[in-house]
Amino acid sequence: MYGWNDGMGLWGYVLMSISMVVVWGAIITGIVLLARSLRAPSPYGTHPQPPRVAEDVLAERFARVEIDASEYRDRLAVLRGHPGT
């Protein structure tokens, strides 16, 4: 009559095993995340922003309606080395 009234039964052992795996997984995940946050940033991990091209800045100003179409074309021609076209 073992396991009928005084034992955990099959589901008790299954739930205990699953909870043990979950607890150890949480502990290991916490240690890994803590180690990553304490690690010094790598100089190779960050990528600097590429320099902005003058034509891109001009196109952004045109898109924000800070300049009109004729002024955009004139300034773009100057940037490309064709002033007065």
BELMO-V971611 format. One record per residue. N is the residue number from 0. RES is the residue in three letters. PHI is phi in degrees with one decimal (* if undefined). Layout:
# BELMO-V971611
<<N & RES & PHI> <N & RES & PHI>>
This chain:
# BELMO-V971611
<<0 & MET & *> <1 & TYR & -68.1> <2 & GLY & 90.5> <3 & TRP & -86.1> <4 & ASN & -122.6> <5 & ASP & -112.4> <6 & GLY & -109.1> <7 & MET & -75.1> <8 & GLY & 82.1> <9 & LEU & -62.7> <10 & TRP & -67.5> <11 & GLY & -64.3> <12 & TYR & -68.4> <13 & VAL & -65.1> <14 & LEU & -65.9> <15 & MET & -65.4> <16 & SER & -66.1> <17 & ILE & -63.6> <18 & SER & -66.8> <19 & MET & -65.7> <20 & VAL & -64.2> <21 & VAL & -64.9> <22 & VAL & -64.4> <23 & TRP & -64.7> <24 & GLY & -63.2> <25 & ALA & -66.8> <26 & ILE & -64.9> <27 & ILE & -65.2> <28 & THR & -62.3> <29 & GLY & -62.7> <30 & ILE & -65.5> <31 & VAL & -64.0> <32 & LEU & -65.5> <33 & LEU & -65.2> <34 & ALA & -64.1> <35 & ARG & -66.7> <36 & SER & -74.0> <37 & LEU & -87.0> <38 & ARG & -68.0> <39 & ALA & -66.5> <40 & PRO & -65.8> <41 & SER & -81.6> <42 & PRO & -67.5> <43 & TYR & -90.1> <44 & GLY & -78.4> <45 & THR & -101.6> <46 & HIS & -108.4> <47 & PRO & -67.9> <48 & GLN & -68.7> <49 & PRO & -67.2> <50 & PRO & -63.0> <51 & ARG & -77.5> <52 & VAL & -86.0> <53 & ALA & -58.3> <54 & GLU & -66.1> <55 & ASP & -66.8> <56 & VAL & -63.8> <57 & LEU & -64.0> <58 & ALA & -65.3> <59 & GLU & -64.8> <60 & ARG & -64.2> <61 & PHE & -67.0> <62 & ALA & -67.2> <63 & ARG & -84.2> <64 & VAL & 61.8> <65 & GLU & -82.4> <66 & ILE & -131.0> <67 & ASP & -92.0> <68 & ALA & -65.1> <69 & SER & -67.9> <70 & GLU & -65.8> <71 & TYR & -61.8> <72 & ARG & -63.9> <73 & ASP & -63.3> <74 & ARG & -69.3> <75 & LEU & -65.9> <76 & ALA & -64.2> <77 & VAL & -65.1> <78 & LEU & -64.9> <79 & ARG & -85.2> <80 & GLY & 87.1> <81 & HIS & -124.2> <82 & PRO & -68.4> <83 & GLY & 81.6> <84 & THR & -95.7>>
